[in-house]
């Protein structure tokens, strides 16, 4: 067997090895691509989950702030103790003289946030009024203005700003009343709370019936 014969016998083996190396490289690249795609997908899911968690937490902050504003409005209407800056005398269940069509506005107005409800068939006042506004001409009352309560805002997991509310005098349609009885009123409170992100907002409503003082 001469040298030429040996070379001819080795050539097919060398070509096969090169083909196998090439195939292994392609398979490795495909596996790397698959791993990369899976990693990107997992990272995306993780980020979406974190974003959803932050949004839910922010909504909970806004919800608690709105609930606090409802309680603050109830204290405004019917404080358990006399308040130096209070206006409980304005909430007479048999009179709505202090309530304006639309809403009384302005931080310097003692009647701020007191509203007569819209007529039947019209858009509700609480829907029209910009209760989220916190400028000096706002129709809504900021938390603590007439009750002296305080709330931390603008830090970490606290609301970005104070919650606000308006109060409407609504005719009390209590069952069993006589036609000749004096009209009585209950109070519809609409409150808005903000999350750590001020764009996260929750609006709540409640009705409060103030007992008549003897």
DAGITA-V286267 format. One record per residue. N is the residue number from 1. RES is the residue in one small letter. SS is DSSP state (H for helix, E for strand, L for the rest). PHI is phi as a letter, one per 20 degrees, with the letter a starting at -180 (none if undefined). Layout:
N | RES | SS | PHI
N | RES | SS | PHI
This chain:
1 | x | L | none
2 | x | L | e
3 | x | H | f
4 | x | H | f
5 | x | H | f
6 | x | H | f
7 | x | H | f
8 | x | H | f
9 | x | H | f
10 | x | H | e
11 | x | H | f
12 | x | H | f
13 | x | H | f
14 | x | H | f
15 | x | H | f
16 | x | H | f
17 | x | H | f
18 | x | H | f
19 | x | H | f
20 | x | H | f
21 | x | H | f
22 | x | H | f
23 | x | H | f
24 | x | H | f
25 | x | H | f
26 | x | H | f
27 | x | H | f
28 | x | H | f
29 | x | H | f
30 | x | H | f
31 | x | H | f
32 | x | H | f
33 | x | H | f
34 | x | H | f
35 | x | H | f
36 | x | H | f
37 | x | H | f
38 | x | H | f
39 | x | H | f
40 | x | H | f
41 | x | H | f
42 | x | H | f
43 | x | H | f
44 | x | H | f
45 | x | H | f
46 | x | H | f
47 | x | H | f
48 | x | H | f
49 | x | H | f
50 | x | H | f
51 | x | H | f
52 | x | H | f
53 | x | H | f
54 | x | H | f
55 | x | H | f
56 | x | H | f
57 | x | H | f
58 | x | H | f
59 | x | H | f
60 | x | H | f
61 | x | H | f
62 | x | H | f
63 | x | H | f
64 | x | H | f
65 | x | H | f
66 | x | H | f
67 | x | H | f
68 | x | H | f
69 | x | H | f
70 | x | H | f
71 | x | H | f
72 | x | H | f
73 | x | H | f
74 | x | H | f
75 | x | H | f
76 | x | H | f
77 | x | H | f
78 | x | L | b
79 | x | L | f
80 | x | L | f
81 | x | L | c
82 | x | L | f
83 | x | L | d
84 | x | L | f
85 | x | L | d
86 | x | L | f
87 | x | L | c
88 | x | H | g
89 | x | H | f
90 | x | H | f
91 | x | L | d
92 | x | L | e
93 | x | L | f
94 | x | L | d
95 | x | L | b
96 | x | L | c
97 | x | L | f
98 | x | L | e
99 | x | L | d
100 | x | E | d
101 | x | E | f
102 | x | L | n
103 | x | L | b
104 | x | L | f
105 | x | L | c
106 | x | L | o
107 | x | L | f
108 | x | L | e
109 | x | L | d
110 | x | L | f
111 | x | L | e
112 | x | L | g
113 | x | L | n
114 | x | E | e
115 | x | E | c
116 | x | E | e
117 | x | L | f
118 | x | L | f
119 | x | L | f
120 | x | L | g
121 | x | L | n
122 | x | L | e
123 | x | L | f
124 | x | L | g
125 | x | H | g
126 | x | H | f
127 | x | H | e
128 | x | H | e
129 | x | L | f
130 | x | L | e
131 | x | L | f
132 | x | L | f
133 | x | L | f
134 | x | L | c
135 | x | L | e
136 | x | L | f
137 | x | L | d
138 | x | L | f
139 | x | L | e
140 | x | L | d
141 | x | E | e
142 | x | E | f
143 | x | L | g
144 | x | L | n
145 | x | L | g
146 | x | L | d
147 | x | L | d
148 | x | L | n
149 | x | L | f
150 | x | L | c
151 | x | L | b
152 | x | L | f
153 | x | L | c
154 | x | L | m
155 | x | L | c
156 | x | L | l
157 | x | L | e
158 | x | L | d
159 | x | L | g
160 | x | L | f
161 | x | L | b
162 | x | L | f
163 | x | L | f
164 | x | E | b
165 | x | E | b
166 | x | E | c
167 | x | E | c
168 | x | E | d
169 | x | E | e
170 | x | E | d
171 | x | E | g
172 | x | L | e
173 | x | L | e
174 | x | L | f
175 | x | L | f
176 | x | L | n
177 | x | L | f
178 | x | L | e
179 | x | L | f
180 | x | L | e
181 | x | L | f
182 | x | L | f
183 | x | L | f
184 | x | L | d
185 | x | E | c
186 | x | E | d
187 | x | E | c
188 | x | E | e
189 | x | E | d
190 | x | E | d
191 | x | E | c
192 | x | E | c
193 | x | E | d
194 | x | E | d
195 | x | L | e
196 | x | L | f
197 | x | L | e
198 | x | L | f
199 | x | L | f
200 | x | L | e
201 | x | E | c
202 | x | E | c
203 | x | E | d
204 | x | E | c
205 | x | E | c
206 | x | E | b
207 | x | E | d
208 | x | E | c
209 | x | L | d
210 | x | L | e
211 | x | L | f
212 | x | L | f
213 | x | L | e
214 | x | L | e
